[in-house]
Amino acid sequence: MWKMTSKGSSTSFSRRSYRLTSDTEKPKVTGFVNDKLLSNYLHHAFPSSENTQLAATSRKPLNFQNLNEHLDRLLSEGLDNEAEDKDQNMDGRLGPATVVLDHTSGFEGLLLVDDDLLGVVGHSNFSSIRATSCVYKGKWMYEVLISSQGLMQIGWCTLHCRFNQEEGVGDTSDSYAYDGNRVRKWNVTTTNYGKAWAAGDIVTCVIDLDEGKIAFCLNGISLGVAFEDFRLGPGIAYFPAISLSFKESVAFNFGSRPIRYPFQYVYCFESVWSNCHPNVAQKCWPKTPSTA
């Protein structure tokens, strides 16, 4: 499903990458990991209230083919995430404690993903990838370091969004994106929004699932609320996601490193660093910029 390759010699240091290909391009390889170990890991990463009462031998086996069905069931049950390990599933979030890019099934097109599973480079016309965790209530954020300033659409999508090499994040009904290359926002249709980004900039993606708002910031400066009144409710959860063109690159920060521009009352995906906690964050929910 993936193989290790080396990045091009244009960089000043060597770093390994996962070379990801979509279903139409990747070889049909199975059995690359023990089925029992895989099932146990997926049950640990995505626990249900039912499975916490069952022995491992009596649980339904999980694999990458039926994981989507399992997540749908968790969301439809309105899982409150009251697991004993609060760091594993914080209230309002589903997924593993360590959040990375989903290099197993949550991508489309050809991508190079760094071995930390946080950096990604587009390697085809328009490739898409989402994170391994999703959120369904509360206020959440993540940051993206823009490594190149070309065509990219960064934001949020649901599990059921289907992308191709022409349509990506923001081009489907349940996905929402900011595009700093063309200075627009995308949700099937597109309108002017925000400011142009440049290499080295940091984009903050913020979602409020209680009030139904999505906003973006550039280098800590609010670009205003981009979307309102999007679909919420049972069975609906949003993943961080990106679509990017050939040779465009970014690096995600879900909280495993200090958040550069934290926001008050907004959680990052990983509560490792104290400045991710809402009580000590420095900035508040972004407001629409004044027209004055």
Solvent accessible surface area in square Angstrom, and as a share of the most:
residue,aa,sasa,rsa
1,M,51,0.23
2,W,96,0.34
3,K,120,0.51
4,M,84,0.38
5,T,36,0.21
6,S,90,0.58
7,K,36,0.15
8,G,51,0.49
9,S,117,0.75
10,S,113,0.73
11,T,54,0.31
12,S,116,0.75
13,F,122,0.51
14,S,108,0.70
15,R,80,0.29
16,R,143,0.52
17,S,0,0.00
18,Y,32,0.12
19,R,78,0.29
20,L,0,0.00
21,T,13,0.08
22,S,5,0.03
23,D,90,0.47
24,T,130,0.76
25,E,90,0.40
26,K,25,0.11
27,P,89,0.56
28,K,161,0.68
29,V,71,0.41
30,T,124,0.72
31,G,69,0.67
32,F,104,0.43
33,V,56,0.32
34,N,86,0.44
35,D,111,0.57
36,K,142,0.60
37,L,114,0.57
38,L,23,0.11
39,S,12,0.08
40,N,51,0.26
41,Y,122,0.47
42,L,5,0.03
43,H,8,0.04
44,H,122,0.54
45,A,1,0.01
46,F,13,0.05
47,P,22,0.14
48,S,6,0.04
49,S,66,0.43
50,E,105,0.47
51,N,16,0.08
52,T,83,0.48
53,Q,152,0.68
54,L,74,0.37
55,A,65,0.50
56,A,58,0.45
57,T,131,0.76
58,S,71,0.46
59,R,50,0.18
60,K,111,0.47
61,P,93,0.59
62,L,6,0.03
63,N,55,0.28
64,F,41,0.17
65,Q,159,0.71
66,N,30,0.15
67,L,21,0.10
68,N,50,0.26
69,E,97,0.44
70,H,2,0.01
71,L,7,0.03
72,D,45,0.23
73,R,82,0.30
74,L,0,0.00
75,L,13,0.07
76,S,71,0.46
77,E,96,0.43
78,G,42,0.40
79,L,22,0.11
80,D,79,0.41
81,N,5,0.03
82,E,136,0.61
83,A,27,0.21
84,E,181,0.81
85,D,75,0.39
86,K,119,0.50
87,D,94,0.49
88,Q,16,0.07
89,N,2,0.01
90,M,26,0.12
91,D,83,0.43
92,G,0,0.00
93,R,0,0.00
94,L,1,0.00
95,G,0,0.00
96,P,17,0.11
97,A,37,0.29
98,T,87,0.51
99,V,1,0.01
100,V,28,0.16
101,L,1,0.00
102,D,16,0.08
103,H,31,0.14
104,T,25,0.15
105,S,53,0.34
106,G,4,0.04
107,F,26,0.11
108,E,46,0.21
109,G,0,0.00
110,L,20,0.10
111,L,0,0.00
112,L,18,0.09
113,V,0,0.00
114,D,11,0.05
115,D,60,0.31
116,D,77,0.40
117,L,24,0.12
118,L,14,0.07
119,G,5,0.05
120,V,1,0.01
121,V,16,0.09
122,G,0,0.00
123,H,64,0.28
124,S,18,0.12
125,N,86,0.44
126,F,14,0.06
127,S,0,0.00
128,S,2,0.01
129,I,3,0.02
130,R,31,0.11
131,A,0,0.00
132,T,26,0.15
133,S,0,0.00
134,C,1,0.01
135,V,0,0.00
136,Y,42,0.16
137,K,73,0.31
138,G,21,0.20
139,K,58,0.25
140,W,3,0.01
141,M,3,0.01
142,Y,0,0.00
143,E,5,0.02
144,V,0,0.00
145,L,76,0.38
146,I,0,0.00
147,S,57,0.37
148,S,28,0.18
149,Q,103,0.46
150,G,16,0.15
151,L,54,0.27
152,M,0,0.00
153,Q,3,0.02
154,I,0,0.00
155,G,0,0.00
156,W,0,0.00
157,C,1,0.01
158,T,4,0.03
159,L,7,0.04
160,H,100,0.45
161,C,13,0.08
162,R,153,0.56
163,F,32,0.13
164,N,66,0.34
165,Q,53,0.23
166,E,134,0.60
167,E,82,0.37
168,G,0,0.00
169,V,0,0.00
170,G,0,0.00
171,D,30,0.15
172,T,26,0.15
173,S,79,0.51
174,D,18,0.10
175,S,0,0.00
176,Y,13,0.05
177,A,0,0.00
178,Y,0,0.00
179,D,0,0.00
180,G,0,0.00
181,N,65,0.33
182,R,100,0.37
183,V,45,0.26
184,R,67,0.24
185,K,48,0.20
186,W,37,0.13
187,N,41,0.21
188,V,89,0.51
189,T,102,0.59
190,T,41,0.24
191,T,71,0.41
192,N,118,0.60
193,Y,22,0.08
194,G,31,0.30
195,K,124,0.53
196,A,67,0.52
197,W,10,0.04
198,A,44,0.34
199,A,59,0.46
200,G,51,0.49
201,D,24,0.12
202,I,19,0.10
203,V,0,0.00
204,T,0,0.00
205,C,0,0.00
206,V,0,0.00
207,I,0,0.00
208,D,3,0.02
209,L,11,0.05
210,D,88,0.46
211,E,116,0.52
212,G,2,0.02
213,K,60,0.26
214,I,0,0.00
215,A,0,0.00
216,F,0,0.00
217,C,0,0.00
218,L,16,0.08
219,N,57,0.29
220,G,8,0.08
221,I,109,0.55
222,S,27,0.17
223,L,14,0.07
224,G,1,0.01
225,V,37,0.21
226,A,6,0.05
227,F,23,0.10
228,E,104,0.47
229,D,135,0.70
230,F,14,0.06
231,R,125,0.46
232,L,71,0.35
233,G,39,0.38
234,P,121,0.76
235,G,23,0.23
236,I,17,0.09
237,A,3,0.03
238,Y,0,0.00
239,F,6,0.02
240,P,0,0.00
241,A,1,0.01
242,I,0,0.00
243,S,0,0.00
244,L,0,0.00
245,S,19,0.12
246,F,100,0.42
247,K,139,0.59
248,E,27,0.12
249,S,20,0.13
250,V,4,0.02
251,A,27,0.21
252,F,1,0.00
253,N,12,0.06
254,F,1,0.00
255,G,0,0.00
256,S,39,0.25
257,R,100,0.36
258,P,72,0.45
259,I,4,0.02
260,R,156,0.57
261,Y,40,0.15
262,P,13,0.08
263,F,5,0.02
264,Q,58,0.26
265,Y,135,0.51
266,V,2,0.01
267,Y,84,0.32
268,C,2,0.01
269,F,0,0.00
270,E,10,0.04
271,S,53,0.34
272,V,99,0.57
273,W,104,0.37
274,S,88,0.57
275,N,44,0.23
276,C,5,0.03
277,H,78,0.35
278,P,13,0.08
279,N,117,0.60
280,V,75,0.43
281,A,12,0.09
282,Q,147,0.65
283,K,82,0.35
284,C,79,0.47
285,W,36,0.13
286,P,5,0.03
287,K,140,0.59
288,T,99,0.57
289,P,68,0.43
290,S,91,0.59
291,T,146,0.85
292,A,133,1.03
